[in-house]
Amino acid sequence: MYPYFFAIYPLLLFELYILHYKSMKLKFIVLALLPLTFAACQSSDIQRAGDLAMATIQQKNADQILPAYYWELNRGLERPIVLSFDAQGRLSAVTGCNGLGTTWSVKNSIITTSEVVGTEMACDAALMEQERFVSQLLQKRDIPFTLNATDPNKPTLTLMAANGQAYEFIGKMTPETKYQGQAETIFLEISPDTKQCTGVTQQSCLQVKEVKYDQNGLKTQVDKDWTLFYDQIEGFQHSPNERQIIRVKRFEIKHPAADQSKYAYIFDMAVERKIVKGAL
C-alpha cells in the first residue's frame, strides 16, 4: 500500500492546504503522522512514486516540451528521421528524401495528426522506404506517445505505430531553447577561399561579406571588402568550389566565457549558390 500513498502524496498535500481553513486540527494530525509513514516505506517505493509524478507532469506539459526540441530517430541509414513540432500546431518531418508535413495537437497522452503532405522528389530505394515509414507513422491518426524529459539534455519521445511497434526518438534542443531567446536573422556571402587567422588559436577562417535585403527580397547592401569570420556556423559546410549567400540565425550567448564569442551562429538555408571558375 505504501507506493500508492506516495504516488498520491503531492495531491494529499494540496488537499491539506485546502483543508487548512476548515480544520487546523486535522492538518496537524495528518502532518504528524507523515514521518511515521516515511519511516515505514522503502526508498525504492519513494523513487517509483517520484518517477510516476514526474512522468505525469511531463505528459501534461507535452505541448510545451515537444516544440522545444528536434526529435531524431536513426534507423541505420546515412540520414536520420527528424521531427519538428512548432507552437502553432505544425509538424514537419525530415525523412532523408522528401520533406513531410502535417498538423498536430496533444491530449491525454495522444498526439493527433491530420493528412500528411510532402514534396515528390525521387530518391534511392532505402530513403524512399524510410519516407513511406514516416508517412504511415504520422498519417491522420491518434498516436499514443510517452515523453521522458527527466534528462533535459537528452529527452526521449516514444511513438506507437499502428501495428503496435514503439519507436524512440531522441530530443535535441532547438537553438531557441538552448540559447533562451529568439535569433536575429542575417545574410552572409561566403567566399570559396578561406584564410589562416589567429583567434584563440591558429585556425582557418571563412571570408564573409554581410548582405542586406529589403522586404521584397531585393539586395540593398553588400559589404565592399571580405572580412575574416572567426566563429563557427553550426550546420554549414564550406565548399571551395562555390560562392554562397546563406541565411544565418544569430543568437546572443547570455554568459559567454572570457575566450568565447558573444554570439552563436546557426545555418538556416542557402539563398544563392554559384560555382566558381575552374571548379568544374
C-alpha positions as CSV (number, residue, x, y, z in Angstrom):
1,M,0.0,0.0,0.0
2,Y,2.9,2.4,0.6
3,P,3.8,3.0,-3.0
4,Y,0.2,4.1,-3.6
5,F,0.4,6.5,-0.8
6,F,3.5,8.2,-2.2
7,A,2.0,8.3,-5.7
8,I,-0.8,10.5,-4.4
9,Y,1.4,12.3,-1.8
10,P,1.5,15.6,-3.9
11,L,-2.3,15.6,-4.2
12,L,-2.6,14.9,-0.4
13,L,-0.6,17.9,0.4
14,F,-2.7,20.0,-1.9
15,E,-5.9,18.8,-0.1
16,L,-4.3,19.5,3.3
17,Y,-3.7,23.1,2.2
18,I,-7.4,23.5,1.2
19,L,-8.5,21.9,4.5
20,H,-6.3,24.4,6.4
21,Y,-9.1,26.8,6.7
22,K,-11.6,24.2,7.6
23,S,-9.7,22.2,10.2
24,M,-6.3,23.2,11.6
25,K,-6.6,20.3,13.9
26,L,-6.9,17.8,11.1
27,K,-4.0,19.3,9.3
28,F,-1.6,18.9,12.3
29,I,-2.8,15.4,13.0
30,V,-2.1,14.2,9.4
31,L,1.3,16.0,9.2
32,A,2.3,14.5,12.5
33,L,1.7,11.0,11.0
34,L,3.8,11.6,7.9
35,P,7.2,10.9,9.4
36,L,5.9,7.5,10.6
37,T,4.8,6.7,7.1
38,F,8.1,7.8,5.6
39,A,9.9,5.6,8.1
40,A,7.8,2.6,7.1
41,C,8.4,2.9,3.4
42,Q,11.4,1.7,1.4
43,S,13.5,4.2,-0.6
44,S,12.6,2.3,-3.8
45,D,8.9,3.0,-3.2
46,I,9.6,6.7,-2.9
47,Q,11.7,6.7,-6.0
48,R,8.9,4.9,-8.0
49,A,6.4,7.4,-6.7
50,G,8.6,10.3,-7.7
51,D,9.2,8.9,-11.1
52,L,5.4,8.5,-11.6
53,A,4.7,12.0,-10.5
54,M,7.4,13.4,-12.9
55,A,6.1,11.3,-15.8
56,T,2.6,12.6,-15.2
57,I,3.9,16.2,-15.2
58,Q,5.8,15.7,-18.4
59,Q,2.9,14.2,-20.2
60,K,0.6,17.0,-19.2
61,N,3.2,19.6,-20.5
62,A,3.9,17.8,-23.8
63,D,2.5,20.7,-25.7
64,Q,5.4,22.9,-24.3
65,I,8.2,20.3,-24.3
66,L,7.7,18.9,-27.8
67,P,8.3,22.2,-29.7
68,A,11.5,22.9,-27.6
69,Y,13.4,20.0,-29.3
70,Y,14.1,18.4,-32.6
71,W,13.3,14.7,-32.3
72,E,15.6,12.3,-34.1
73,L,15.3,8.6,-35.0
74,N,18.3,6.8,-36.5
75,R,17.3,3.7,-38.4
76,G,20.8,2.9,-39.7
77,L,20.7,4.9,-42.9
78,E,23.0,7.8,-43.7
79,R,20.3,10.3,-42.9
80,P,18.1,10.1,-39.7
81,I,14.5,11.0,-39.4
82,V,13.9,14.3,-37.6
83,L,10.6,15.6,-36.4
84,S,9.9,19.2,-35.5
85,F,6.7,20.3,-33.6
86,D,6.0,24.0,-33.6
87,A,3.9,26.0,-31.2
88,Q,1.4,26.9,-34.0
89,G,0.4,23.2,-34.4
90,R,2.6,22.3,-37.4
91,L,4.6,19.1,-37.5
92,S,7.3,18.7,-40.1
93,A,9.5,15.7,-40.8
94,V,12.9,15.4,-42.4
95,T,13.0,11.9,-43.9
96,G,16.2,11.9,-45.9
97,C,14.2,12.1,-49.0
98,N,11.1,14.4,-49.3
99,G,10.0,16.7,-46.5
100,L,6.7,15.9,-45.0
101,G,4.2,18.0,-43.0
102,T,1.0,17.7,-41.1
103,T,-0.7,19.3,-38.1
104,W,-0.6,18.2,-34.5
105,S,-2.4,18.5,-31.2
106,V,-1.9,16.7,-28.0
107,K,-4.4,15.5,-25.3
108,N,-4.3,12.7,-22.7
109,S,-1.0,11.1,-24.0
110,I,-2.3,11.1,-27.6
111,I,-0.8,13.1,-30.5
112,T,-3.5,13.7,-33.1
113,T,-2.3,14.4,-36.7
114,S,-4.1,15.3,-40.0
115,E,-3.3,14.4,-43.6
116,V,0.4,14.2,-44.4
117,V,1.6,16.3,-47.4
118,G,5.0,16.5,-48.9
119,T,7.2,17.1,-51.9
120,E,7.6,14.5,-54.6
121,M,11.3,14.1,-55.4
122,A,12.7,10.7,-56.4
123,C,15.4,9.3,-54.1
124,D,17.2,6.0,-53.7
125,A,15.1,3.0,-52.6
126,A,16.2,2.9,-49.0
127,L,15.3,6.6,-48.4
128,M,12.1,6.2,-50.3
129,E,11.1,3.3,-47.9
130,Q,12.1,5.5,-44.9
131,E,9.8,8.3,-46.2
132,R,6.9,5.8,-46.5
133,F,7.6,4.7,-43.0
134,V,7.4,8.2,-41.6
135,S,4.2,9.0,-43.7
136,Q,2.5,5.9,-42.3
137,L,3.6,6.7,-38.7
138,L,2.1,10.2,-38.9
139,Q,-0.7,9.8,-41.3
140,K,-4.0,11.2,-39.9
141,R,-4.2,9.2,-36.7
142,D,-4.3,9.3,-32.9
143,I,-0.7,8.3,-31.9
144,P,-0.1,7.1,-28.3
145,F,3.1,8.5,-27.0
146,T,5.4,8.5,-24.0
147,L,7.6,11.5,-23.2
148,N,10.6,11.3,-20.8
149,A,12.3,14.6,-20.2
150,T,14.0,13.6,-16.9
151,D,17.3,14.5,-18.6
152,P,16.6,17.8,-20.3
153,N,19.7,17.4,-22.4
154,K,18.6,14.1,-23.9
155,P,14.8,13.6,-23.6
156,T,13.1,10.7,-25.4
157,L,9.8,10.6,-27.3
158,T,8.3,7.2,-27.9
159,L,5.6,7.0,-30.6
160,M,3.4,3.9,-31.1
161,A,2.9,2.8,-34.7
162,A,-0.5,1.5,-35.9
163,N,0.9,-2.1,-35.7
164,G,1.8,-1.6,-32.0
165,Q,5.6,-1.2,-32.6
166,A,7.2,1.5,-30.5
167,Y,9.8,3.9,-31.9
168,E,12.0,6.0,-29.6
169,F,13.1,9.5,-30.8
170,I,16.0,11.3,-29.1
171,G,15.5,15.0,-28.4
172,K,18.0,17.8,-29.2
173,M,17.3,21.3,-28.0
174,T,16.3,23.8,-30.7
175,P,18.6,26.8,-30.8
176,E,15.8,29.0,-29.3
177,T,15.7,26.6,-26.3
178,K,19.4,26.3,-25.9
179,Y,20.1,30.0,-26.1
180,Q,16.9,31.0,-24.3
181,G,15.8,33.6,-26.8
182,Q,14.9,34.5,-30.4
183,A,17.5,34.9,-33.1
184,E,18.5,37.8,-35.3
185,T,18.5,36.8,-39.0
186,I,21.5,37.9,-41.0
187,F,22.7,37.1,-44.5
188,L,26.4,36.3,-45.3
189,E,28.1,35.9,-48.6
190,I,30.8,33.2,-48.2
191,S,34.0,33.2,-50.2
192,P,35.2,29.9,-51.7
193,D,38.6,30.8,-50.2
194,T,39.5,30.5,-46.5
195,K,42.4,32.2,-44.8
196,Q,44.7,31.3,-41.9
197,C,43.9,33.5,-38.9
198,T,44.6,33.7,-35.2
199,G,41.8,33.8,-32.8
200,V,42.1,31.9,-29.5
201,T,44.4,29.5,-31.5
202,Q,45.7,29.4,-35.0
203,Q,42.8,28.4,-37.3
204,S,41.3,28.7,-40.8
205,C,38.7,31.4,-41.1
206,L,35.9,31.9,-43.5
207,Q,35.8,35.2,-45.5
208,V,32.4,36.8,-45.5
209,K,30.5,39.9,-46.6
210,E,27.3,40.9,-44.9
211,V,24.3,41.2,-47.3
212,K,21.1,43.1,-46.6
213,Y,17.7,42.7,-48.4
214,D,14.6,44.8,-48.4
215,Q,11.1,43.5,-47.6
216,N,10.7,42.4,-51.2
217,G,13.8,40.3,-51.2
218,L,16.0,42.7,-53.2
219,K,19.6,43.3,-52.2
220,T,20.1,46.7,-50.8
221,Q,23.6,46.4,-49.5
222,V,26.7,44.2,-49.8
223,D,29.9,44.9,-47.9
224,K,32.7,46.0,-50.2
225,D,35.5,44.0,-48.6
226,W,35.9,40.5,-47.3
227,T,36.0,40.1,-43.5
228,L,37.6,37.3,-41.6
229,F,34.9,35.3,-39.7
230,Y,36.4,33.8,-36.5
231,D,33.3,31.9,-35.3
232,Q,31.8,28.6,-36.4
233,I,28.4,28.4,-38.2
234,E,26.7,25.4,-36.9
235,G,25.3,23.2,-39.7
236,F,27.1,25.0,-42.5
237,Q,29.6,23.1,-44.8
238,H,32.0,25.3,-46.6
239,S,32.8,24.4,-50.3
240,P,36.0,25.7,-52.0
241,N,34.1,25.4,-55.3
242,E,31.2,27.7,-54.5
243,R,30.5,31.2,-53.6
244,Q,27.3,31.2,-51.5
245,I,24.9,33.6,-49.8
246,I,23.4,32.0,-46.7
247,R,20.8,32.9,-44.2
248,V,22.0,32.6,-40.6
249,K,20.4,32.8,-37.2
250,R,22.5,34.7,-34.8
251,F,21.8,34.1,-31.1
252,E,23.3,36.1,-28.3
253,I,25.0,34.0,-25.7
254,K,23.9,35.3,-22.3
255,H,27.1,34.5,-20.3
256,P,30.0,33.8,-22.6
257,A,33.3,32.6,-21.3
258,A,36.2,35.1,-21.5
259,D,37.6,33.5,-24.6
260,Q,34.2,32.9,-26.2
261,S,32.2,34.9,-28.8
262,K,29.1,36.6,-27.5
263,Y,27.2,35.1,-30.5
264,A,26.2,31.7,-31.7
265,Y,25.6,31.2,-35.4
266,I,23.2,28.6,-36.8
267,F,23.0,27.9,-40.6
268,D,19.4,28.3,-41.8
269,M,19.4,28.0,-45.6
270,A,21.4,28.8,-48.8
271,V,19.9,31.7,-50.6
272,E,22.3,31.7,-53.6
273,R,25.0,29.3,-54.8
274,K,27.4,29.9,-57.7
275,I,30.1,27.6,-59.0
276,V,33.4,29.4,-59.2
277,K,35.5,29.2,-62.4
278,G,37.8,26.2,-62.6
279,A,35.7,24.1,-60.2
280,L,34.0,22.0,-62.9
